[in-house]
Amino acid sequence: MSTSTAALMDGTALAGRTVEEAAARAAEITRRTGVTPCLATVLVGADPASVTYVKMKQNRCAKAGIRSRHVVLPAATTTEELVAAITALSEDPEVHGILLQHPVGPHIDERAAFEAIAPEKDVDGVTMASFAAMGFGLPGFVSCTPGGIMRLLDAYDVELRGKRAVVVGRSAILGKPAGLLLLGRDATVTYCHSRTEDLSSVIREADILVAAVGKPAFIKGADIKPGAVVVDAGYNPGNVGDVDFASAAERASLITPVPGGVGPMTIAVLLAQTVQGAERQLGV
């Protein structure tokens, strides 16, 4: 029996176009106001992966005409000290977006730190205010990875209304908001997780599958509904996603590669929302 191979959803190309658009808007802000949009990144400690990730974001900011301010705090920083640092950035009119690089260490109340970010500067979409806005369909900032997923689906003209969407994962910054955004577009959403009974049978019903479980090659091609759209939001050591790509690509109609799918869109949405935040705060 012959098999077809799914078309790739190219996140790298779409991210490039998204950043180009953000750069043009940033240049227009600067032209009209003399102010350059600014993203402040806050890093606690010196975790190598976090350091690398923050540097990458700073480089992307520079390419998009966005000024970056980097705040580095010692690993021993307390919750109170971190909250104070973020509050200062929230009150600084020269800062238009704030990103707290996580994880921040087990001794810190991460939620308290996130909530110190002013909602109008929460360009990473991590506060309760942003989560509520996603749930109610109100103006606000979306969590960046789910926001990137929605842009990918739109770019490839994926019909969402009435379709069955299955989200495997329930983190506060990926799985849960992804489901809310899909529900807001009239998809019928099922959340699954590590304790879901007979997970394979639920996945097989998905017209749109979002994999965000954090386990390499966890979802196999045999469980993919023929013709489904597969969005792999996982990233595990060795550039491996949460979906077994080779077997899934034989059954899906569209699939995101890892790397080069969802990942580039996360940073692109962060930059786009930083520019959007600057526009709102400067009245442009």
C-alpha positions as CSV (number, residue, x, y, z in Angstrom):
1,M,0.0,0.0,0.0
2,S,1.4,3.4,-0.9
3,T,1.7,6.1,1.6
4,S,1.8,9.9,1.3
5,T,4.0,12.2,3.3
6,A,2.6,15.2,5.2
7,A,3.5,18.7,4.0
8,L,5.7,20.6,6.4
9,M,4.5,23.7,8.3
10,D,7.6,25.8,7.9
11,G,7.9,27.8,11.2
12,T,11.3,29.3,10.3
13,A,9.9,31.0,7.1
14,L,6.8,32.3,8.9
15,A,8.8,33.5,11.8
16,G,11.0,35.4,9.4
17,R,8.0,37.2,7.9
18,T,6.6,37.9,11.3
19,V,9.8,39.5,12.5
20,E,10.1,41.5,9.3
21,E,6.6,42.9,10.0
22,A,7.5,43.7,13.6
23,A,10.7,45.4,12.5
24,A,8.8,47.6,10.1
25,R,6.3,48.6,12.9
26,A,9.2,49.2,15.3
27,A,10.8,51.5,12.8
28,E,7.5,53.4,12.4
29,I,7.2,53.8,16.1
30,T,10.7,55.2,16.3
31,R,10.1,57.5,13.3
32,R,6.9,58.9,14.9
33,T,7.9,59.2,18.5
34,G,11.7,59.0,18.7
35,V,11.4,56.1,21.0
36,T,12.7,52.6,20.3
37,P,10.6,49.7,21.6
38,C,12.4,48.0,24.5
39,L,12.2,44.4,25.8
40,A,13.7,43.8,29.2
41,T,14.9,40.3,30.0
42,V,15.4,39.1,33.5
43,L,17.7,36.1,34.2
44,V,18.2,34.6,37.7
45,G,21.4,32.6,37.9
46,A,23.6,31.4,35.1
47,D,21.9,28.2,33.8
48,P,23.7,27.6,30.5
49,A,20.6,26.9,28.5
50,S,18.8,30.0,29.8
51,V,21.9,32.1,29.2
52,T,22.0,30.9,25.6
53,Y,18.3,31.4,25.1
54,V,18.4,35.0,26.4
55,K,21.3,35.8,24.2
56,M,19.4,34.5,21.2
57,K,16.4,36.7,22.1
58,Q,18.7,39.7,22.4
59,N,20.1,39.0,19.0
60,R,16.7,38.7,17.4
61,C,15.7,41.9,19.1
62,A,18.5,43.8,17.5
63,K,17.6,42.4,14.1
64,A,14.0,43.6,14.6
65,G,15.0,47.1,15.7
66,I,14.0,46.4,19.3
67,R,16.2,47.6,22.1
68,S,17.0,45.0,24.8
69,R,17.7,45.6,28.4
70,H,19.2,42.6,30.3
71,V,18.9,42.3,34.0
72,V,21.0,39.5,35.6
73,L,20.4,38.5,39.2
74,P,22.4,36.1,41.3
75,A,21.1,32.5,41.7
76,A,20.6,33.2,45.4
77,T,18.1,36.0,44.7
78,T,15.0,35.8,46.9
79,T,11.4,36.1,45.7
80,E,11.2,39.5,47.3
81,E,14.3,40.7,45.5
82,L,13.1,39.4,42.1
83,V,9.6,40.9,42.6
84,A,11.2,44.2,43.4
85,A,13.4,44.1,40.2
86,I,10.4,43.2,38.0
87,T,8.2,45.9,39.6
88,A,10.8,48.5,38.8
89,L,10.8,47.5,35.2
90,S,7.0,47.5,35.2
91,E,7.1,51.1,36.4
92,D,9.8,52.2,33.9
93,P,8.2,54.0,31.0
94,E,11.3,53.2,28.8
95,V,10.5,49.5,29.0
96,H,7.6,48.2,26.9
97,G,7.9,44.5,27.4
98,I,9.2,42.2,30.2
99,L,10.4,38.6,29.9
100,L,11.3,36.6,33.0
101,Q,13.4,33.7,31.8
102,H,12.3,30.5,33.6
103,P,12.9,28.3,35.4
104,V,14.1,30.6,38.2
105,G,15.1,28.1,40.9
106,P,13.0,26.1,43.4
107,H,13.5,28.6,46.2
108,I,11.6,31.3,44.3
109,D,7.9,31.7,44.1
110,E,7.7,31.9,40.3
111,R,4.0,32.8,40.2
112,A,4.6,35.8,42.4
113,A,7.4,36.9,40.1
114,F,5.3,36.6,37.0
115,E,2.5,38.6,38.7
116,A,4.9,41.5,39.3
117,I,4.9,42.0,35.5
118,A,2.4,44.8,34.6
119,P,-0.2,43.2,32.3
120,E,0.4,45.8,29.6
121,K,4.1,44.7,29.5
122,D,3.4,40.9,29.7
123,V,4.6,40.2,26.2
124,D,5.3,36.6,27.1
125,G,1.7,36.0,28.1
126,V,2.5,34.5,31.5
127,T,0.4,36.5,34.0
128,M,-3.1,35.6,35.3
129,A,-4.4,38.7,33.5
130,S,-3.1,37.4,30.2
131,F,-4.5,33.9,30.8
132,A,-7.9,35.4,31.6
133,A,-7.8,37.5,28.5
134,M,-7.1,34.4,26.4
135,G,-10.0,32.6,28.1
136,F,-12.5,35.4,27.6
137,G,-11.3,36.4,24.2
138,L,-10.4,39.9,25.3
139,P,-7.5,42.1,24.1
140,G,-4.2,41.2,25.7
141,F,-1.1,39.2,25.1
142,V,-1.2,35.5,24.3
143,S,1.4,33.0,25.6
144,C,4.0,33.0,22.9
145,T,4.2,29.4,22.0
146,P,0.4,28.9,21.7
147,G,0.3,32.2,19.8
148,G,2.9,30.9,17.4
149,I,0.9,27.7,16.9
150,M,-2.2,29.7,16.0
151,R,-0.3,31.8,13.5
152,L,1.1,28.6,11.9
153,L,-2.4,27.1,11.6
154,D,-3.7,30.3,10.1
155,A,-0.8,30.6,7.6
156,Y,-1.6,27.1,6.3
157,D,-5.3,27.8,6.1
158,V,-6.2,25.1,8.6
159,E,-9.9,25.1,9.3
160,L,-10.6,25.2,13.0
161,R,-14.3,25.7,13.3
162,G,-16.1,22.6,14.3
163,K,-12.9,20.5,14.1
164,R,-11.8,18.2,16.9
165,A,-8.6,19.4,18.5
166,V,-6.7,17.3,21.0
167,V,-4.0,19.0,23.2
168,V,-1.7,16.6,24.9
169,G,-0.2,18.6,27.8
170,R,-1.6,21.0,30.4
171,S,1.2,23.4,31.3
172,A,0.1,26.9,32.2
173,I,2.1,28.5,29.4
174,L,1.6,26.0,26.6
175,G,-1.1,23.2,26.8
176,K,-3.8,25.1,28.7
177,P,-3.6,28.4,26.7
178,A,-3.3,26.5,23.4
179,G,-6.6,24.8,24.2
180,L,-8.2,28.1,25.1
181,L,-7.1,29.8,21.9
182,L,-8.4,26.8,19.8
183,L,-11.7,26.9,21.7
184,G,-12.0,30.6,21.0
185,R,-11.8,29.7,17.3
186,D,-14.7,27.3,17.5
187,A,-12.7,24.1,17.7
188,T,-14.0,21.3,19.9
189,V,-11.1,20.8,22.4
190,T,-10.0,17.8,24.4
191,Y,-7.2,18.2,26.9
192,C,-5.1,15.1,27.6
193,H,-2.2,14.4,30.0
194,S,-0.1,11.7,31.5
195,R,-3.0,10.3,33.5
196,T,-5.5,10.2,30.6
197,E,-6.9,6.7,30.3
198,D,-6.5,5.1,26.8
199,L,-4.7,8.2,25.5
200,S,-4.2,6.6,22.1
201,S,-7.9,6.3,21.4
202,V,-8.4,10.0,22.2
203,I,-5.5,11.1,19.9
204,R,-7.0,9.0,17.1
205,E,-10.0,11.3,17.1
206,A,-8.0,14.5,16.6
207,D,-8.4,16.5,13.4
208,I,-5.8,18.8,14.9
209,L,-3.2,17.5,17.4
210,V,-1.1,19.7,19.6
211,A,1.7,17.7,21.3
212,A,3.1,19.4,24.4
213,V,3.8,16.6,26.8
214,G,7.6,16.9,27.1
215,K,8.4,13.3,26.3
216,P,10.5,12.4,23.2
217,A,8.7,10.6,20.4
218,F,5.9,10.0,22.8
219,I,3.1,10.0,20.2
220,K,3.4,7.4,17.4
221,G,2.2,7.6,13.9
222,A,-0.2,4.6,14.4
223,D,-2.3,6.9,16.6
224,I,-2.5,9.8,14.1
225,K,-5.9,10.1,12.3
226,P,-5.2,10.0,8.6
227,G,-5.2,13.5,7.2
228,A,-4.8,15.2,10.7
229,V,-2.8,18.3,11.3
230,V,0.0,17.6,13.7
231,V,1.6,20.4,15.7
232,D,4.6,19.2,17.7
233,A,5.4,21.8,20.4
234,G,7.9,19.5,22.2
235,Y,11.6,20.0,22.2
236,N,13.7,17.3,23.8
237,P,17.5,16.6,23.8
238,G,18.8,15.7,20.4
239,N,16.4,17.9,18.5
240,V,13.5,15.4,19.1
241,G,9.9,16.5,19.4
242,D,7.1,14.8,21.3
243,V,5.8,13.1,18.1
244,D,7.6,10.3,16.3
245,F,8.0,12.4,13.1
246,A,8.7,9.7,10.5
247,S,5.7,7.6,11.3
248,A,3.4,10.5,11.9
249,A,4.3,12.1,8.6
250,E,3.0,9.1,6.8
251,R,-0.5,9.7,8.1
252,A,-0.8,13.4,8.7
253,S,-1.7,16.0,6.0
254,L,0.4,18.8,7.7
255,I,3.1,18.5,10.4
256,T,5.6,20.8,12.1
257,P,9.2,19.7,12.0
258,V,11.5,19.8,15.1
259,P,13.4,21.9,14.9
260,G,12.1,24.6,12.5
261,G,8.4,24.4,13.3
262,V,6.9,25.8,16.5
263,G,10.2,26.9,18.1
264,P,11.0,29.9,15.8
265,M,7.5,31.1,16.1
266,T,7.8,31.5,19.9
267,I,10.4,34.1,19.6
268,A,8.8,35.8,16.7
269,V,5.5,36.2,18.6
270,L,7.5,37.6,21.6
271,L,9.0,40.3,19.4
272,A,5.7,41.1,17.6
273,Q,4.0,41.5,21.0
274,T,6.8,43.7,22.3
275,V,6.2,46.0,19.4
276,Q,2.4,45.8,20.0
277,G,3.0,46.7,23.6
278,A,5.1,49.7,22.6
279,E,2.4,50.9,20.2
280,R,-0.3,50.7,22.9
281,Q,1.9,52.4,25.6
282,L,3.0,55.2,23.2
283,G,-0.4,55.7,21.6
284,V,0.9,55.0,18.1
